Amino acid sequence: MAERSFAGTVHAPDFPEGLDWLNTSRPLHVTDLKGKLVLLDFWTSC
């Protein structure tokens, strides 16, 4: 079976307004991250 590439075919939505950001001086947008490897770490303190 041939490999399928989805590069450039699926667009991620932008982050919602009003999020609390850590280790950055300003809120980020998806366009700021284009072409970069991104690791999202989801955590809770409950």
N, CA, C and O of each residue as an XYZ file, in Angstrom:
184
protein
N       0.845     -1.177      0.000
C       0.000      0.000      0.000
C       0.896      1.247      0.000
O       1.871      1.309      0.748
N       0.577      2.204     -0.808
C       1.355      3.444     -0.892
C       1.074      4.315      0.327
O      -0.042      4.338      0.845
N       2.108      5.034      0.777
C       1.934      5.955      1.902
C       1.132      7.169      1.454
O       1.305      7.669      0.343
N       0.255      7.634      2.336
C      -0.516      8.840      2.046
C       0.022      9.978      2.898
O       0.275      9.800      4.089
N       0.193     11.113      2.307
C       0.644     12.290      3.044
C      -0.526     13.248      3.223
O      -1.218     13.591      2.265
N      -0.733     13.668      4.455
C      -1.778     14.637      4.740
C      -1.199     16.033      4.934
O      -1.912     16.948      5.345
N       0.070     16.200      4.646
C       0.727     17.497      4.820
C       0.016     18.555      3.991
O      -0.163     18.399      2.783
N      -0.381     19.619      4.648
C      -1.028     20.721      3.963
C      -2.495     20.513      3.653
O      -3.111     21.368      3.018
N      -3.073     19.399      4.083
C      -4.477     19.145      3.758
C      -5.402     19.329      4.949
O      -6.610     19.482      4.768
N      -4.863     19.319      6.164
C      -5.678     19.475      7.363
C      -5.193     20.718      8.103
O      -4.015     20.829      8.441
N      -6.111     21.650      8.352
C      -5.741     22.895      9.024
C      -6.208     22.864     10.476
O      -7.367     22.566     10.761
N      -5.298     23.174     11.380
C      -5.643     23.211     12.806
C      -6.367     24.518     13.119
O      -6.027     25.560     12.558
N      -7.354     24.476     14.000
C      -8.027     25.721     14.391
C      -7.111     26.561     15.279
O      -6.198     26.027     15.909
N      -7.349     27.858     15.331
C      -6.561     28.727     16.197
C      -6.950     28.463     17.657
O      -8.015     27.905     17.925
N      -6.098     28.858     18.586
C      -6.373     28.681     20.007
C      -7.493     29.640     20.431
O      -7.576     30.753     19.911
N      -8.348     29.225     21.363
C      -9.430     30.109     21.827
C      -8.868     31.337     22.544
O      -7.786     31.289     23.128
N      -9.617     32.430     22.488
C      -9.238     33.651     23.206
C      -9.334     33.426     24.713
O     -10.145     32.619     25.168
N      -8.517     34.127     25.486
C      -8.617     34.096     26.938
C      -7.905     32.956     27.632
O      -8.117     32.748     28.827
N      -7.056     32.198     26.917
C      -6.311     31.111     27.554
C      -5.183     31.667     28.413
O      -4.653     32.740     28.123
N      -4.814     30.950     29.461
C      -3.642     31.295     30.261
C      -2.435     30.624     29.625
O      -2.436     29.411     29.416
N      -1.395     31.412     29.315
C      -0.201     30.894     28.655
C       0.956     30.880     29.642
O       1.111     31.805     30.439
N       1.764     29.832     29.588
C       2.957     29.704     30.425
C       4.200     29.789     29.548
O       4.197     29.320     28.410
N       5.254     30.385     30.076
C       6.562     30.451     29.413
C       6.534     31.157     28.068
O       7.306     30.807     27.175
N       5.675     32.128     27.908
C       5.642     32.943     26.704
C       5.176     34.343     27.089
O       4.378     34.505     28.012
N       5.668     35.339     26.391
C       5.342     36.716     26.747
C       4.014     37.187     26.165
O       3.511     38.244     26.544
N       3.445     36.410     25.249
C       2.185     36.802     24.624
C       1.432     35.550     24.177
O       2.035     34.486     24.038
N       0.131     35.664     23.952
C      -0.617     34.522     23.426
C      -0.098     34.119     22.044
O       0.287     34.977     21.249
N      -0.089     32.830     21.762
C       0.380     32.332     20.479
C      -0.799     32.067     19.556
O      -1.930     31.877     20.002
N      -0.512     32.057     18.274
C      -1.497     31.714     17.252
C      -0.931     30.567     16.433
O       0.285     30.379     16.383
N      -1.783     29.817     15.804
C      -1.352     28.672     15.002
C      -0.361     29.114     13.928
O       0.576     28.380     13.614
N      -0.557     30.296     13.368
C       0.360     30.775     12.326
C       1.777     31.008     12.871
O       2.746     30.927     12.115
N       1.909     31.296     14.180
C       3.236     31.462     14.801
C       3.991     30.136     14.840
O       5.220     30.132     14.917
N       3.283     29.024     14.788
C       3.883     27.703     14.956
C       4.069     26.953     13.640
O       4.566     25.827     13.636
N       3.678     27.558     12.535
C       3.757     26.888     11.240
C       5.198     26.484     10.930
O       6.119     27.294     11.035
N       5.376     25.236     10.551
C       6.698     24.723     10.201
C       7.537     24.283     11.387
O       8.699     23.916     11.216
N       6.970     24.312     12.589
C       7.706     23.933     13.795
C       7.101     22.664     14.396
O       5.909     22.398     14.246
N       7.937     21.894     15.070
C       7.465     20.733     15.813
C       6.887     21.240     17.130
O       7.561     21.956     17.871
N       5.643     20.872     17.420
C       4.958     21.376     18.601
C       4.539     20.228     19.495
O       3.920     19.269     19.033
N       4.872     20.318     20.772
C       4.446     19.337     21.769
C       3.507     20.042     22.722
O       3.904     21.001     23.384
N       2.267     19.583     22.803
C       1.300     20.148     23.716
C       1.209     19.250     24.945
O       1.012     18.040     24.830
N       1.356     19.855     26.118
C       1.300     19.113     27.372
C       0.036     19.554     28.120
O      -0.027     20.670     28.635
N      -0.952     18.684     28.174
C      -2.201     18.991     28.864
C      -2.117     18.442     30.283
O      -1.789     17.270     30.473
N      -2.404     19.261     31.268
C      -2.351     18.806     32.646
C      -3.446     19.501     33.442
O      -4.002     20.514     33.018
N      -3.740     18.938     34.594
C      -4.747     19.511     35.489
C      -4.233     19.424     36.920
O      -3.364     18.608     37.230
N      -4.769     20.260     37.774
C      -4.342     20.250     39.165
C      -5.507     19.917     40.087
O      -5.716     20.581     41.103
N      -6.258     18.891     39.729
C      -7.395     18.528     40.585
C      -7.079     17.262     41.359
O      -7.908     16.790     42.137
